[in-house]
Amino acid sequence: MTALCLQVNGPPSGMQRDPGAILLMRDHVRFYLNGRLHTVRGGAAFASLTEYLRAEQRLVGTKVVCAEGDCGACTVLVGRVTDGQMKYLPVDACIQFLYQLDGTHVVTVEGLARNGELHPVQQALVEHHGSQCGYCTPGIVMALAGWAAAGASADPAAARIALTGNLCRCTGYLPILDAAAALAVGLEDSTHPTKHDTPELLAAMRALATDPIKIVEGRRTYFAPTTLEDAVAFRSKHPEAAIVAGATELGVLRNKKNFEPRTLLSLARIPGLGVMSYSGGRMVFGANVTWAQVERAVHKPLPEFHRVVERFGSPQIRNVATLVGNIAHGSPIADSLGLLSVMDAELELISVRGTRRRSINGFYTGYKQKDLAADELIARVALPLPPTAERLRLYKVSRRFDLDIATFGAAIRVAEKDGVILKAAVAYTGVAVTVVRLPKTEAFLEGRPFEEATFREAGRIARSEVRPISDVRGGREFREQLAENILSKFYFDEIGDTELAATECGHG
């Protein structure tokens, strides 16, 4: 990889006027790295952050192992101005591209120390012997530094969740957790991860965020508009463009399969798409709303979904990946699709021809195929909240509890009164080429008594409605058995018999 990187402190240069447009836009990327302003031009802007850090800047504390966001050895902090203050979040640098980092402050493990003194996280790991071979240690330091910046909750579960995206191959987790516990007790009031955040830096970063960006290098183009209108217009002219929001999936495809789209359209700089709203019993999520934002938003109004979101990827991935990206990717085992299906979520699709809204049910027409025109974008998704009287449960079966792709998923929604099922919605993932609703099972449940025999028979019907395959995550018969058993588990969960529920799901 070759790069032209200029560390400068002057006004932006390289502004150009896009043909037919009014706004001036930059043809380069600018971000801060450990307090110093970097400018990256041309093809170098398409590199991953780890390539830039290690090959160009010789900041080799950021390690690369899996190159797909699973191990956390490459964790860095990325700071953005939020509500007038810098907010730092841990991310996986191996699946972040430089073009995504414009207007941010990237902090690596080399940038944590203050005036020669270790950061409190580093000091805690030293005192509690939280490192063995040391290869994973920088990533763990950065993950805990992000956790500390967010307040370092004294709840032991919080530290575990903060570290779910970091693997220690020396099995040294206990000293690491001991260090986190000590950190939570003894952390000073100031949890800021760096010494670099001056008013001047914040002002410069705010200014950078207002610029649209267009980088053309050879046959590759990256466009990051600041308005939805410009994004839609570009999409109409370039229907082949890969859409970039979190780009976590794109990062994996690039690293593992050498997938390099020639045209990229980023929605990340469009402010209106990073907004969540709640009205009329519905939560609306814009295309830029990350899973971390969803996690916070649904904690109280939709605790069942919150349990699933906590298991989606890792904190590093949730801080970047988006809910709408999960929908657009359309995997038949996507963690969001079961809930969205049983709640009949509505998608807002936009193009130069206008806006249309449609239910997510029927949106998928085949494996990763969608009722989405080549010039359309998914701008928002509206998720109705279930009435408090309804019963709703979500299930994810995977080999690992955290940071794993589902073998099977289910969403079951039942309205019941006086012991009679009035209405039911059942959706499964991992049993077909798309998320599927089970109309025969739903029809059977309606009007039946809310009792064990009903759900056992419903499970047998559900089994007949699915057509799973065998793959590395599980066999066809295993998935069929899950499809049958999960309805009985739902019943036992609802009546409070946890022992029987575990048995029905195959964990007994």
WOQUI-V699348 format. One record per backbone hydrogen bond with DSSP energy under -1.0 kcal/mol. NH is the residue of the N-H (numbers start at 1). CO is the residue of the C=O. E is the energy in kcal/mol with one decimal. If there is no record, write none. Layout:
<<NH	CO	E> <NH	CO	E>>
//
This chain:
<<6	39	-1.8> <16	25	-3.2> <21	18	-2.5> <25	16	-3.3> <26	212	-2.3> <27	14	-1.1> <29	40	-2.8> <31	38	-1.9> <32	104	-2.8> <33	36	-2.9> <34	106	-2.8> <36	33	-1.6> <38	31	-3.3> <39	6	-1.5> <40	29	-2.8> <41	4	-1.0> <44	41	-1.2> <45	42	-1.7> <46	43	-1.7> <47	44	-1.6> <49	96	-2.9> <50	93	-1.1> <52	48	-1.9> <53	49	-2.8> <54	50	-2.6> <55	51	-2.2> <57	52	-1.7> <59	53	-2.9> <60	58	-1.3> <62	59	-1.0> <63	73	-1.6> <75	72	-1.7> <76	91	-2.0> <77	107	-2.5> <78	89	-2.5> <79	105	-3.1> <80	87	-2.0> <82	85	-3.8> <85	82	-1.9> <87	80	-2.5> <89	78	-1.8> <91	76	-2.5> <93	74	-1.2> <95	92	-1.1> <96	93	-1.2> <98	47	-2.5> <99	45	-1.4> <100	97	-1.4> <101	98	-1.8> <103	30	-3.2> <104	101	-1.8> <105	79	-2.0> <106	32	-3.4> <107	77	-2.8> <111	108	-1.8> <112	109	-1.0> <114	117	-2.5> <117	114	-2.6> <123	119	-2.5> <124	120	-2.3> <125	121	-2.2> <126	122	-2.0> <127	123	-2.5> <128	124	-1.7> <129	126	-1.2> <130	125	-3.0> <140	136	-1.9> <141	137	-3.0> <142	138	-2.3> <143	139	-2.2> <144	140	-2.5> <145	141	-2.1> <146	142	-2.0> <147	143	-1.9> <148	144	-2.8> <149	145	-2.2> <150	146	-1.2> <151	148	-1.6> <152	147	-2.3> <158	155	-1.5> <160	156	-1.6> <161	157	-2.5> <162	158	-2.3> <163	159	-1.2> <164	161	-1.3> <166	163	-2.0> <167	71	-2.6> <171	168	-1.4> <176	172	-1.3> <177	173	-2.9> <178	174	-2.4> <179	175	-2.2> <180	176	-2.1> <181	177	-2.5> <182	178	-2.3> <183	179	-2.2> <184	180	-2.4> <185	181	-1.4> <186	182	-2.6> <187	183	-1.4> <198	196	-1.8> <202	198	-2.1> <203	199	-2.2> <204	200	-2.2> <205	201	-2.3> <206	202	-2.2> <207	203	-1.9> <208	204	-2.0> <209	205	-1.6> <210	207	-1.2> <211	208	-1.5> <213	224	-1.9> <214	26	-3.0> <215	222	-2.7> <217	220	-2.7> <220	217	-2.4> <221	262	-2.9> <222	215	-2.6> <223	264	-2.4> <224	213	-3.2> <231	227	-1.6> <232	228	-2.6> <233	229	-2.2> <234	230	-2.2> <235	231	-2.4> <236	232	-2.1> <237	233	-1.2> <238	234	-1.8> <241	238	-2.1> <242	263	-2.7> <244	265	-3.1> <251	247	-2.4> <252	248	-1.7> <253	249	-2.5> <254	250	-2.3> <255	251	-2.2> <256	252	-2.8> <257	253	-2.1> <259	253	-1.6> <264	221	-2.6> <265	242	-2.7> <266	223	-2.9> <267	244	-2.7> <270	267	-1.7> <273	270	-1.6> <274	271	-1.9> <277	284	-2.1> <279	282	-2.1> <282	279	-1.5> <283	383	-2.7> <284	277	-2.9> <285	381	-2.7> <286	275	-1.5> <287	379	-1.7> <288	273	-3.1> <289	286	-1.7> <291	321	-2.3> <292	318	-2.4> <294	290	-2.2> <295	291	-2.8> <296	292	-1.7> <297	293	-2.3> <298	294	-2.4> <302	298	-1.9> <306	302	-1.8> <307	303	-1.8> <308	304	-1.1> <309	305	-2.8> <310	306	-2.2> <311	308	-1.1> <312	309	-1.6> <318	314	-3.3> <319	315	-2.0> <320	317	-1.8> <321	317	-3.2> <323	289	-1.7> <326	322	-1.5> <327	323	-1.7> <328	324	-3.1> <329	325	-2.4> <330	326	-1.4> <334	331	-1.8> <340	336	-2.1> <341	337	-2.1> <342	338	-2.3> <343	339	-2.0> <344	341	-1.4> <345	340	-2.8> <346	382	-2.3> <347	358	-3.1> <348	380	-2.7> <349	356	-3.1> <350	377	-2.5> <351	354	-2.1> <354	351	-1.7> <356	349	-2.7> <358	347	-1.7> <360	345	-2.5> <363	360	-1.8> <365	369	-1.7> <366	369	-1.1> <369	366	-2.0> <371	363	-2.4> <372	370	-2.0> <376	373	-1.9> <377	350	-2.3> <379	348	-2.6> <380	348	-1.1> <381	285	-2.0> <382	346	-3.1> <383	283	-3.7> <385	281	-2.9> <390	387	-1.8> <391	414	-3.2> <393	412	-2.2> <395	410	-2.9> <397	408	-3.0> <407	397	-3.4> <408	397	-1.5> <409	429	-2.2> <410	395	-2.1> <411	427	-2.6> <412	393	-2.5> <413	425	-2.8> <414	391	-3.0> <415	423	-2.9> <417	420	-2.5> <420	417	-1.6> <421	448	-2.9> <422	415	-3.0> <423	415	-1.6> <425	413	-2.5> <427	411	-2.4> <428	436	-2.5> <429	409	-2.6> <430	332	-1.8> <436	428	-2.4> <438	426	-1.8> <442	438	-2.5> <443	439	-2.5> <444	440	-2.1> <445	441	-2.1> <446	442	-1.7> <447	421	-3.7> <448	445	-2.2> <450	419	-2.7> <451	449	-1.7> <455	451	-1.5> <456	452	-2.3> <457	453	-2.1> <458	454	-2.3> <459	455	-2.0> <460	456	-1.5> <461	457	-2.0> <462	458	-2.7> <463	459	-2.2> <464	460	-1.2> <465	462	-1.2> <467	431	-1.4> <471	474	-2.3> <479	475	-2.1> <480	476	-2.5> <481	477	-2.4> <482	478	-2.2> <483	479	-2.5> <484	480	-1.6> <485	481	-3.1> <486	482	-2.4> <489	485	-2.4> <490	486	-2.1> <491	487	-1.7> <492	488	-2.5> <493	489	-3.0> <494	490	-2.1> <495	491	-1.8> <497	492	-2.3> <498	496	-1.3> <501	497	-2.0> <502	498	-2.2> <503	499	-1.6> <504	500	-2.5> <505	501	-1.4> <506	503	-1.6> <507	502	-2.6>>
//
